[in-house]
Amino acid sequence: MEAKAITRNVRMSAFKVRPVMDLVRGKPVGRALSILQYMPHKAAREVAQTIKSAAANAENNFDMDRSVLVIKTIYADEGPSMKRMMPRARGMGNRIMKRSTHITVIVDDGQEY
């Protein structure tokens, strides 16, 4: 049985979030959270929050045991980008893309229903 959590519009690029996700993919939820707790990356906090939410969804909505949950799928998609302008030489302007991310986590307890 699976449970899912999505965090939308996280204000950092998916390029920065994906290496953090690679470290916890396929690991048990408790171990993944302990790994993320001591990482210096800003993305680790957002990924940990989404994993906690998916575990809570599994526990409350599907009556799964939290101790056997494993991160089955975790990925980051590109969210909407805010477009801003930065003044440059000779009256020109360059575009700055302030990117965002959608983080998706699916946890599984290993049982089929």
N, C-alpha and C positions, 0 to 999 in steps of 0.2 A: 504494500500500500504506500502511496506517495502523498506528500504534502508539499505545498508550494508557497513561496513568498516572493514578492516583487517590490523593490524600492525604486521609485521613479524619480527622474530629474535630479540625480546627485550631481552637484556642481564640480565635477572633475572629468577629465577625458577618460574614455574607455581604455585608451592605450596605457594609462597609468594604473588602472584597476586590474587589468588582466594578469599581470605577473603575480599579484597578491593572491588572486583566485587559483592560480596554478599550484600554489603551495598547499592548498587545503582540499583540492578536488579528490574525491574518493575516500576521504578520511572520516572517522567517526566524529559526530558533532562535538563532543566534549574535547577531543584532542584538537580539532580545528580551532575551537574558540581559545584554547590555551596557546596555540601557535600564534594566532592573530593578536592576542593580548600584549605580547612583547615586541611586536613589529613596530618600527618607527614610522611607517607610512601612514598618511592620512586616510588612504583607501582601506586600510585594515579595519578601522573603526566602522566604516559604512558596511563593509562585507560582514563583519561580526554581528552587527545589528540585524542584517537581513537573515543571517543563519539563525540567530536567536528567534526571530519572528517565525521562520519556517518550522523550527522545533516546537514553538508554542502552538502553531496551527496544527501540527501533527498530534500533539498531546491533547489539546482541547477539543478539536473538531473530529478526530478520528480515533481517539483513545489508544494511541500508540505509546509504547514505553520509550522514554527519552534516552535511556542508556543504550539502546540498540540502534538508534538512528544513525544513518550514514549519509553523507552528502553524495547523492547520485549524480546530479547535474548542477553545474554552476556556470553562469556566463554573464557577460556584460555587453549590452547593445548600445549603440549610439543613440543618445536622446537629442532633443532639439538644441540648436546652437543659437546663442545670442550674438548678434552682429554689432560690433562697435567700430568706431573710426579712431585712428591715431594720427594726429597731425604730423606731416613730414615736410621736407624741404620744398620750397617754391610753391607753397599753397596747395600741395597735394595731400592726400590722406591715404593711409593703408588700412585695410580691414583687419580687425582682430576678431577671431572666432572664440567666444567663451563657450566651451563645449560642456555637454552634460551626458549622463549615463543612466541607463536602466539596468539595475542589478537583479538577476533572477536566480533563486536557489530552490532546488527540489531535493527533499530528503526522503529516504526510503528506509523501511524497517526490514526488508528482505522477505516479507510474506506476500503471497499472491492471494487475491480475493476474487 
